[in-house]
């Protein structure tokens, strides 16, 4: 019965995304402009070069659009929903509901992401027609592993967004916190520059952090830069980080709620 409540919450969020689609489209448009900027920048960099740091231009083009897809799964509109609940005081009402706050926010995010991901995929399709297409995986197994990795990417990003959103229990500067999260995530996930372009020490650091599970691992699987075993290991690493981040988020929520209780908020 309780699980049905989370499914219902996800469906309601999908409907909410459609109802307030203007806010989402503004966010999506910003992401599309960013990706198109990256597309033309990398196209200029690859001009006259067949390969760069192990990437060919067709691979880099696919990488750019995979980045757009992964970043579109949780829009700015979805991200700020968590901080707004805290800053507006609406979170106090959530404490009275027979729902786990973290699971409820995850259900909302998954619900909106299904709709947002579908819209992003359509926009990618239209853009790719104009850009001359995109390379596809040769193996159906690779495509299946990519989809699994993409779903894991969504959960990792949700956990990070959720944890950062909880910081609003201690600060009212939600926009600054969100921009900081976006900057760190985009850089260390490989959304701006693939990790293989990093200096050795920075690449090592990025590979031991959870951010690579958002963009670099799914993209590497799609581009078949990983063997099947390496792809499974990459997905395994994503799953481990989901568990670690989920538990960390749960601990941070419990700490925040204790502070609210102590100070009578």
Secondary structure, DSSP 8 states (H G I E B T S, - for coil): -HHHHHHHHHHHHHHHHHHTHHHHHHHHHHHHHHHHHHHHHHHHHHTT-S-BTTB-HHHHHHHHHHHHHHHHSS-HHHHHHHHHHHHHTTHHHHTTSSS-HHHHHHHHHHHHHHHHHHHHHHHHHHHHHHHT-----S-HHHHHHHHHHHHHHHHHHHHHHHHHHHGGGT-S-HHHHHHHHHHHHHHHTTSSS-GGGS-HHHHHHHHHSGGGGTTHHHHHHHTT-S-HHHHHHHHHHHHHHHHHHHHHHHHHHHHHHHHHHHTT-
